[in-house]
């Protein structure tokens, strides 16, 4: 079989460009931040019930299951609004560099996650989660942009897969912490563990070097029209407006599906475990195990996506992952959740749901390929922010639907329809397989 080397010459065995120490250090700094970001994001889902059970009476409300579900959804919607406002980090990163702004995002979400442990009312918890969301929302855009620019062309696609595993490793880490620290010391201790990323932010600031592509872009003289518009206006110029719009829609689809499953998965597992006769502490531990299963599946999905995208293209690969999400969300929440002994099939389906949840890797790989360096971070941050705003609204509607229908499964299962709609949008996106990262 004929092989191709890095330069594209036929007849030679493919060889990867070696990574420099700076590239390795930069990747691990970005990966660690993204891991702790994922851990922080899922902590709330794991501790929502015990935290609100304590804080609702302090705020003048009864801690009934319906109220916990509704207020929990509202607070998570606030968190997603904070994520949405994180588009501010993109223009800052395009102006001042990736690493400085990346460190700032990590520091912000760590501080306000830790402060959530001091909450006495739902209002305080909502404020801290909103501000933590602003920090968390910028991390993915900046980490994904940095790795795409810092790694050599023949390795950056797989680098996107490696990077995305960090977020779901964070899920697994949060589940492990909840199984141990959370089960013994409560929800406040869980939020305190979210302050650890402060150390990572300092390491990123001191040890990670700025990407050469950003330095080169800064040194180039841009056309006067581009300078006057700025990066946020530029991504809506005739050159980029279609790409920006389509990418934002596709990310919105992915975010709605991720959070419908991830936020309600622990509550669904706890309900199924209690129905099976487990004690409440054992049910909480089972939710941690289920989150770990979901995380392992997602990590595998992240690693499988880049080779598939290189083999069959970006659009076909995303279509496969979206179709998989539609089927498994409907099957897990619409079918297994209602079985008399549904705990085992539900958790089994969570693994498959997790695998297709690795669709987020596509955006870490694909978005940087669609925009040039001077607007790349802005475009990445904006497209992810739009999805979070819409996701916040959908999450609020889901909470209201759960309260109105008196069941968790059907409202979440209906989010499968969003992925079916996304299949019709994918053909509008540019196919960039085989193209190098634009300068």
C-alpha positions in Angstrom: 0.0 0.0 0.0 1.3 3.4 -0.9 1.7 5.9 2.0 2.2 9.6 2.1 4.6 11.5 4.3 4.1 14.9 5.9 5.0 16.7 2.7 2.6 14.7 0.6 5.3 12.7 -1.3 4.1 9.3 -2.3 6.0 6.1 -1.5 7.3 7.1 2.0 6.0 6.0 5.4 4.1 8.8 7.1 6.1 10.5 9.9 4.6 12.9 12.4 6.4 16.2 13.1 7.9 16.0 16.6 6.4 18.2 19.2 8.6 20.8 20.9 8.8 21.2 24.6 6.9 24.4 24.3 4.1 22.7 22.3 3.8 19.9 24.8 3.8 22.3 27.8 1.2 24.5 26.1 -1.0 21.5 25.3 -1.0 20.2 28.9 -1.8 23.7 30.2 -4.7 24.0 27.8 -5.8 20.4 28.5 -5.6 20.8 32.3 -7.7 24.0 32.1 -10.3 22.2 29.9 -10.3 19.2 32.3 -11.0 21.4 35.3 -13.5 23.3 33.3 -15.4 20.1 32.6 -15.2 19.1 36.3 -16.6 22.5 37.3 -19.4 22.3 34.8 -20.7 18.9 36.0 -20.2 19.6 39.8 -23.5 21.6 39.7 -25.4 18.7 38.1 -24.1 16.3 40.8 -24.8 18.5 43.8 -27.9 20.4 42.6 -30.4 18.3 44.7 -28.6 18.4 48.1 -27.5 22.1 47.6 -31.0 23.3 46.8 -32.5 21.1 49.5 -30.5 23.2 52.0 -30.7 26.6 50.3 -34.3 26.8 49.3 -35.7 27.0 52.9 -33.1 29.7 53.6 -34.5 31.6 50.6 -38.2 31.3 51.7 -39.2 28.3 49.6 -40.1 24.7 50.3 -37.6 22.2 49.1 -40.1 20.0 47.2 -38.9 17.8 44.3 -40.8 20.0 41.8 -39.3 23.2 43.2 -35.8 21.8 43.2 -36.3 20.8 39.6 -37.6 24.2 38.5 -35.1 26.3 40.5 -32.3 24.0 39.5 -33.1 24.6 35.8 -33.3 28.4 36.4 -29.9 28.5 38.1 -28.4 26.4 35.3 -29.9 28.7 32.7 -28.2 31.6 34.5 -25.0 29.6 34.3 -25.4 29.2 30.6 -26.2 32.9 30.2 -22.8 33.5 31.8 -21.3 31.1 29.3 -23.0 33.0 26.5 -21.5 36.3 27.7 -18.1 34.7 27.4 -17.8 35.8 23.8 -16.0 38.9 25.2 -12.9 36.7 25.7 -12.5 36.1 21.9 -11.7 39.6 20.8 -9.5 40.0 23.8 -7.5 36.9 22.8 -7.2 38.1 19.2 -5.9 41.4 20.5 -3.7 40.5 23.5 -2.8 36.8 22.8 -4.2 33.4 23.6 -2.2 32.4 26.8 -2.8 35.6 28.9 -6.6 35.5 28.3 -6.8 31.8 28.7 -5.2 32.1 32.1 -7.7 34.8 33.0 -10.7 32.6 32.1 -9.4 29.7 34.2 -8.7 32.0 37.2 -12.2 33.5 37.0 -14.2 30.3 36.9 -12.0 28.8 39.7 -12.6 31.7 42.0 -16.3 31.9 41.6 -16.8 28.1 41.8 -15.0 28.1 45.1 -17.1 31.0 46.4 -20.2 29.0 45.6 -19.3 26.9 48.6 -20.1 29.9 50.8 -23.6 30.4 49.5 -26.4 30.8 52.0 -29.3 31.5 49.6 -30.2 30.5 46.1 -29.6 34.1 45.0 -26.0 33.9 46.1 -25.5 30.5 44.4 -27.0 31.9 41.2 -24.7 34.9 41.2 -21.6 32.8 41.7 -22.6 30.3 39.1 -23.3 33.1 36.6 -19.9 34.6 37.1 -18.2 31.2 37.0 -20.0 30.6 33.7 -18.5 33.7 32.2 -15.0 32.3 32.9 -15.8 28.8 31.9 -17.3 29.8 28.6 -14.1 31.3 27.3 -11.8 28.4 28.1 -12.9 26.1 25.3 -12.6 28.7 22.6 -9.2 29.8 23.7 -7.8 26.4 24.4 -9.1 25.0 21.0 -7.7 28.0 19.2 -4.3 27.8 20.9 -3.8 24.0 20.2 -4.9 24.4 16.6 -2.3 27.2 16.1 0.5 25.9 18.2 0.6 22.3 17.0 2.1 21.4 13.6 -0.3 20.9 10.7 0.0 17.1 10.6 -0.8 16.8 14.3 -3.4 19.5 15.1 -6.4 17.4 14.0 -5.6 14.6 16.5 -4.6 17.4 19.0 -8.3 18.5 18.9 -9.4 15.1 19.9 -6.8 14.9 22.7 -7.8 18.3 23.9 -11.5 17.5 24.0 -11.0 14.4 26.1 -10.0 16.8 28.9 -13.5 18.1 29.3 -14.9 14.7 29.8 -12.0 13.6 31.9 -13.3 16.4 34.1 -16.7 14.8 34.1 -15.1 11.6 35.3 -13.0 13.5 37.9 -16.2 15.2 39.2 -18.0 11.9 39.5 -15.0 10.4 41.5 -14.9 13.4 43.8 -18.7 13.2 44.4 -18.4 9.5 45.1 -15.8 10.2 47.8 -15.6 13.8 48.9 -19.2 14.7 48.1 -20.7 11.6 49.7 -18.8 12.2 52.9 -18.4 16.0 53.2 -21.4 17.4 51.2 -22.0 19.8 48.4 -19.9 22.7 49.8 -16.8 20.6 49.7 -17.5 19.8 46.1 -17.6 23.5 45.1 -14.4 24.1 47.0 -12.6 21.5 44.9 -13.5 23.7 41.9 -11.1 26.4 43.2 -8.1 24.2 42.3 -7.8 25.6 38.8 -6.3 28.8 40.2 -3.0 27.0 40.3 -3.4 25.9 36.6 -4.1 29.5 35.6 -0.8 30.6 37.2 1.1 27.8 35.4 -0.5 28.7 32.0 0.5 32.4 32.5 4.1 31.7 33.5 5.0 28.6 31.5 3.0 28.5 28.2 4.4 30.5 25.3 2.2 32.3 22.8 1.5 30.6 19.5 3.8 31.6 16.6 0.8 32.0 14.3 -0.7 34.6 16.5 2.6 36.4 16.8 3.0 36.4 13.0 -0.5 37.7 12.5 0.2 40.5 14.9 3.2 41.5 13.0 1.4 41.7 9.6 -0.1 44.9 8.4 -3.8 44.3 7.8 -6.0 46.2 5.2 -7.5 49.4 6.5 -11.1 48.1 6.1 -10.3 45.0 8.3 -8.6 47.1 11.0 -11.6 49.5 11.2 -14.1 46.7 11.5 -12.5 44.8 14.3 -12.7 41.0 14.7 -16.3 40.8 15.9 -17.5 42.8 12.9 -15.2 40.9 10.6 -16.8 37.6 11.3 -20.1 39.0 9.9 -18.5 40.5 6.8 -19.6 39.0 3.4 -16.6 36.7 3.5 -17.5 35.0 6.8 -21.1 35.6 7.6 -22.4 32.3 6.2 -19.7 30.3 8.0 -20.3 32.1 11.3 -24.1 31.6 11.1 -23.9 27.9 10.2 -21.3 27.1 12.8 -23.3 28.9 15.5 -26.4 26.9 14.6 -24.5 23.6 14.6 -23.0 24.4 18.0 -26.4 25.3 19.3 -27.7 21.9 18.4 -24.7 20.2 20.1 -25.0 22.3 23.2 -28.7 21.7 23.6 -28.2 17.9 23.4 -25.2 17.8 25.7 -26.8 19.7 28.5 -30.2 18.0 28.2 -28.4 14.7 28.8 -25.6 15.7 31.1 -27.6 17.9 33.5 -30.6 15.6 33.9 -28.6 12.3 33.7 -27.7 12.2 37.5 -31.3 13.0 38.5 -32.6 10.3 36.1 -30.2 7.7 37.5 -31.1 8.7 41.1 -34.8 8.2 40.3 -34.2 4.9 38.7 -32.0 3.7 41.5 -34.5 4.7 44.2 -37.2 2.9 42.2 -35.0 -0.2 42.3 -34.9 -0.1 46.1 -31.6 1.6 46.7 -31.0 3.9 49.6 -30.5 7.6 48.9 -26.7 7.5 49.5 -26.4 4.5 47.3 -28.5 6.2 44.6 -26.2 9.2 44.7 -23.2 7.0 44.3 -24.8 5.2 41.4 -25.3 8.6 39.7 -21.6 9.2 40.1 -20.8 5.8 38.5 -23.2 6.5 35.7 -21.5 9.9 35.1 -18.2 8.0 34.9 -19.6 5.6 32.3 -20.9 8.6 30.3 -17.5 10.2 30.5 -15.6 7.1 29.3 -17.9 6.8 26.3 -17.4 10.4 25.4 -13.6 10.2 25.7 -13.6 7.3 23.3 -15.9 9.3 21.0 -13.5 12.2 21.1 -10.5 10.1 20.1 -12.5 8.3 17.3 -13.7 11.5 15.6 -10.5 13.0 14.1 -9.5 9.9 12.1 -13.0 9.5 10.9 -13.1 13.2 9.9 -9.9 12.8 7.9 -11.2 9.6 6.2 -14.7 10.6 5.2 -14.8 14.4 5.8 -16.1 16.9 8.4 -19.7 17.0 7.3 -20.3 13.2 7.0 -18.6 12.6 10.4 -20.7 15.2 12.2 -23.9 13.8 10.6 -23.0 10.4 11.9 -22.5 11.8 15.4 -25.7 13.9 15.3 -27.7 10.9 14.2 -26.2 8.8 17.0 -27.2 11.5 19.5 -30.8 11.6 18.3 -31.2 7.9 18.5 -29.6 7.4 21.9 -31.2 10.4 23.6 -34.6 9.2 22.5 -33.8 5.6 23.5 -32.3 6.4 26.9 -34.8 9.0 28.2 -37.8 8.0 26.1 -37.6 4.2 26.5 -35.1 2.9 29.1 -36.2 5.5 31.7 -39.7 4.1 31.7 -38.8 0.4 31.9 -39.8 -1.4 35.2 -36.1 -2.3 35.7 -34.6 0.4 33.6 -31.5 1.3 35.5 -29.1 -1.1 33.7 -30.3 -0.4 30.2 -30.3 3.3 30.9 -26.7 3.3 32.1 -25.7 1.1 29.1 -27.3 3.6 26.7 -25.4 6.4 28.6 -22.2 4.9 27.3 -23.3 5.1 23.7 -24.8 8.5 24.3 -21.4 9.6 25.6 -19.6 8.3 22.6 -21.7 10.4 20.2 -21.4 13.3 22.6 -17.8 13.4 21.4 -19.2 15.5 18.5 -17.8 18.5 20.3 -14.4 17.5 19.1 -15.5 18.3 15.6 -15.8 22.0 16.5 -12.3 22.1 18.1 -11.0 20.6 14.8 -13.3 22.3 12.3 -13.9 25.9 13.5 -10.2 26.9 13.4 -10.0 25.7 9.8 -12.8 28.1 8.8 -11.3 31.4 10.0 -8.0 33.1 9.7 -5.7 33.8 12.7 -6.7 37.4 13.3 -10.4 36.6 13.9 -10.1 32.9 14.9 -10.6 33.2 18.7 -13.4 35.7 18.2 -15.3 33.4 15.8 -14.8 30.4 18.1 -16.0 32.3 21.1 -19.0 33.9 19.4 -20.3 30.7 17.9 -20.1 28.8 21.2 -21.7 31.7 23.0 -24.8 31.8 20.7 -25.4 28.1 21.5 -25.2 28.7 25.2 -27.8 31.5 25.1 -30.2 29.3 23.2 -29.3 26.4 25.5 -30.1 28.5 28.5 -33.6 29.2 27.1 -34.1 25.5 26.2 -33.0 24.4 29.7 -35.5 26.7 31.3 -38.2 25.3 29.0 -37.2 21.8 29.9 -37.5 22.6 33.6 -41.0 24.0 33.1 -41.9 20.9 31.0 -40.7 18.6 33.7 -42.7 20.4 36.2 -45.8 20.5 34.0 -45.7 16.9 32.8 -44.5 15.5 36.1 -41.9 13.4 34.5 -38.2 13.8 33.5 -37.9 11.4 30.6 -40.2 12.7 27.8 -39.1 16.3 27.9 -35.4 15.4 27.6 -36.1 12.7 25.0 -37.8 15.4 22.8 -34.4 17.2 22.4 -33.5 14.4 20.0 -35.5 16.4 17.4 -32.9 19.2 17.6 -30.3 16.8 16.2 -32.5 15.7 13.4 -32.9 19.4 12.5 -29.1 19.8 12.7 -28.7 17.1 10.0 -30.3 19.5 7.5 -27.9 22.3 8.4 -24.7 20.4 8.1 -24.5 20.5 4.2 -24.4 24.3 4.4 -21.0 24.2 6.2 -17.8 24.2 4.2 -15.9 20.9 3.8 -12.3 21.6 4.9 -10.8 18.1 4.8 -7.3 18.3 3.4 -7.0 22.0 3.8 -4.3 23.6 6.0 -5.1 26.0 8.8 -5.6 29.5 7.2 -3.1 32.2 8.1 
